[in-house]
């Protein structure tokens, strides 16, 4: 019997990538999944980019993801 092992290569998400992603959001006024307007997130992106980067990287390293995704 052959046994395969899946190897996970973790490349951390950078704050610059998060900032770029936030700035590329459309200026919609409808709420997203977490209840934030894109426009508000874009205007305050510099405040949110570091915590979002931390949460995303922690999620990847701990292998814990939201159920809705």
C-alpha positions in Angstrom: 0.0 0.0 0.0 1.3 3.4 -0.9 1.0 6.3 1.5 1.1 9.9 0.3 1.9 12.8 2.5 0.7 16.2 1.5 3.3 19.0 2.1 1.9 22.5 2.7 4.2 25.3 1.6 3.3 28.4 3.5 4.3 31.7 2.0 3.2 34.5 4.3 0.9 37.2 3.1 2.5 40.6 3.2 1.0 43.8 4.4 1.6 45.3 1.0 -0.5 42.6 -0.6 -3.3 43.3 1.8 -3.1 47.0 1.2 -3.2 46.4 -2.6 -6.2 44.1 -2.3 -8.1 46.6 -0.1 -7.3 49.5 -2.6 -8.6 47.4 -5.5 -12.0 46.8 -3.9 -14.9 48.5 -5.7 -16.5 51.5 -4.0 -19.7 49.6 -3.2 -21.9 50.9 -0.4 -23.4 47.5 0.4 -22.0 45.6 3.3 -19.7 42.6 2.8 -19.6 39.4 4.8 -18.2 41.0 7.9 -20.6 44.0 7.7 -18.1 46.6 6.5 -18.7 48.8 3.5 -15.9 48.6 0.9 -15.7 52.4 0.8 -15.1 52.6 4.6 -12.5 49.8 4.4 -10.7 51.6 1.6 -10.7 54.9 3.4 -9.2 53.3 6.5 -7.1 50.7 4.8 -3.9 51.8 6.5 -5.5 51.0 9.9 -6.9 47.6 8.8 -4.0 46.3 6.7 -1.8 45.1 9.6 -4.5 43.3 11.6 -5.9 41.7 8.4 -2.4 40.5 7.5 -1.9 39.0 10.9 -5.3 37.3 10.9 -4.8 35.8 7.4 -1.3 34.5 8.2 -2.5 33.1 11.6 -5.4 31.4 9.8 -3.0 29.8 7.3 -0.4 28.6 9.9 -3.1 27.2 12.2 -5.2 25.7 9.4 -8.3 27.4 10.7 -10.7 28.9 8.1 -14.1 30.5 8.3 -16.9 28.0 7.5 -18.5 30.3 4.9 -15.5 30.0 2.7 
